[in-house]
Amino acid sequence: MKQNVRAVLFDLDGTLADTLADLANATNAALAAVGCPPHPRDKYRHLVGDGARTLCARALPADRQELVDTVREQMRAHYAAHCFDETRLYVGIPELITALRKQNYQLAVLSNKPDDFTQRMIAHYFPAGTFQVVRGQVAGTPLKPDPAAALAIARQLGISAREWLYLGDTNTDMQTATAAGMMPVGVLWGFREKAELLASGATTIVAAAADVLKLLARRPA
């Protein structure tokens, strides 16, 4: 690595946790409630990632877009009751987080998931204080790939953007990292493919959580 890394910024869905099944189930339930057809679970790999409203707009038929806000509210209600049914942390993530903390890296989470769900999920899967900052979609701040939220986290912790490794699984994440001046690292265990990550600016690809530690071990002293 050419740059010294002092902090790691994690995406949530598809990076820390496999949330796909519960997101798909909630959206399909909302679609059914308004008489629209569901989608196969695997299709949601390319529907999620850009916020709840965009997910619902993508899931709806082109001629039913007037239902997007209704579907979003239905989806939120279902997801609130079922967001832990099938969601699990990815293999190696707890060990990665523990190792990073022991090595004194600052850790943060930035998601396009609504902030209430982001906070709830991190609190469910990780001990209090694991991450210095946890931030989801909040009013007044643009969604990723706009770098505003990532840069705000960097400022909050007093660590320059160039000293952050950004770990994510989608084009949105890689574009966010690049725009913020952070190191974009794409993960292969998430929702999208290697080609998308590379085309969107990933400078490194990791296939397993332990590979992040190997990458950081090559940083300058």
TACOR-V499972 format. One record per helix or strand of 3 or more residues. SS is the DSSP state (~ for helix, > for strand). FROM is the first residue (numbers start at 1). TO is the last residue. If there is no record, write none. Layout:
# TACOR-V499972
ss = (SS SS)
from = (FROM FROM)
to = (TO TO)
This chain:
# TACOR-V499972
ss = (> ~ ~ ~ ~ ~ > ~ > ~ ~ > ~ > ~ > ~)
from = (7 20 41 52 62 93 106 115 133 148 161 164 171 183 194 204 210)
to = (10 33 46 59 82 102 114 125 137 157 163 168 180 187 199 206 217)
